Amino acid sequence: MALPPLQPAYIFRGHAAQAHALQFSSTNSYLLSGDAEGYVVCWSLVSKRATASWRAHKDALLGIAWWTEDVVVTHGRDSQLHIWKLGPGLGTVLPVDKHVSPEMSTREIPRLIHSMTVNTLNFCSFAWTRYIAPEFDELSYLVALPHTLSSEAVDVFQVTISLHDLDEPTVNSVRKTTIPAPKLDNPRTGLTMCLYFQDEFQLLVGYESGHTIVYNRESSSDPKGDTKQAKDKSSLSAWQYKPSYTSRPHSQPILSIHGLPSSQFYVTTAADAKLVTHSISKSDSLLGFENVISSEPFHSLNTKHSGQQGLSVRDDGLLLATAGWDTKGRVYRAPQELEDGEQTRFVPPKEIAVLKWHKEGCYCTAFAHVQQENTVNREQSNIQNSVKPLEQALETVGGHDRMLTAAQRREREAKMTHWLALGSKDGKISLWNIP
């Protein structure tokens, strides 16, 4: 007997324009969504209501990210990258109601703590990763963006947030290096289309021509010896990125790129119908473009569905998802290598679910983070004793009985559920439970 089609667990109906970007908070308590008019909404996964809503940019949102539970980064087509600090008492009038509520533009919005002028000609969203800051009272991140003047080159910035004053954090951004335009011919790579940091040492790039290149970070060498070179490895000013892998697996522009947690593979999708797996390794030699030979991808799957984008990977590395121009989201088993005795066996990606609800094309996806039971239990360990019996529910977790209120039970369920969010041209965001 065929299984019934999957149905979304909930539909968020707050945006009046296309949903362009989605991101869950690290605790899965909230979901950020951004649209084609520059509006951002922060949704509570417990109440399914907005906790904040504001116009972050004057043009379309390209990317969005949580850096901490109260620091949010947005990237817009207005050539601005903004860093916001969330707080209590923010306005919650939804973009879909902005014509009914003229006070939307004047209500309380998050505090803008830093802005950067960036290149958005490419429609390419920023990439970021955490960098181990030299000072214990600083948060430091690496941010990659298309170069301000050359859309084929990539700038890498270091953004540091000082935590000396939690209420008034100071932010400093410095461009540390520029990855030059690839010296490839027949064809040239064209515009930088998408970026992804595998970690602080490795940057994955997709181009308009269908090329993808892996850049590994190296430190400048010192001809007098290795002492200074080893010392320079901790210095951002000594960083250089050189290609270790290049391939042209797609005949159309690459739309999305994402690494897997295992760091063995990364995946690309494009305007064509291919879902391509690439093998990467930190031990790859660092070569100049004159020495890099274009390689064949590790595996290529013809999905027969053109225009899959918004690629995301669940952080347990088991599933990946795409948003399709054909109105559907798709969930795939992620590629991986399994131990088979003394040998390893490659398991290719495979479509396992089709998410059909939206009536117009889909643009973005986001997986909730896979939470550990003990992490959520610690957060809810401080339970008040003065709780009405009818509001309590008895749960057994890990062999320990815990008394949870109904509200705490709903919060725990929201954090532990394996959510997948799917954003569409219709402005609606569907929320799916993908075990």
Buried (B, 14 or more C-beta within 10 A) or exposed (E): EEEEEBEBEBEBEBBBBBBBBBBBBEBBBBBBBBBBBBBBBBBBBBEBEBBBBBBBBEBBBBBBBBBBEBBBBBBBBBBBBBBBBBEEEBBBBBBBEBEEEEEBEEBEBBBEBBEBEBBBEBBBBBBBBEBEBEEEEBBBBBBBBBBBEBBBBBBBBBBBBBBEEEEEBEBEBEBBBBBEBBEBEEEBBBBBBBBBBBBBBBBBBBBBBBBBBBBBBBBEEBEEEEEBBEEBEEEBEBBBBBBBBBBBBBEBBBBBBBBBBEBBBBBBBBBBBBBBBBBBEEEBEBBEBEEBEEBEBBBBBEBEBBBBBBBBBBBEBBBBBBBBBBBBBBBBBBBBBEEEEEEEEBEBBEBEBBBBBBEEBBBBBBBBBBBEEEEBBEBBEEEEEEBEEEEBEEBEBEEEEBBBBEEBBBBBEBBBBBBBBBBBBBBBBBBBBBE
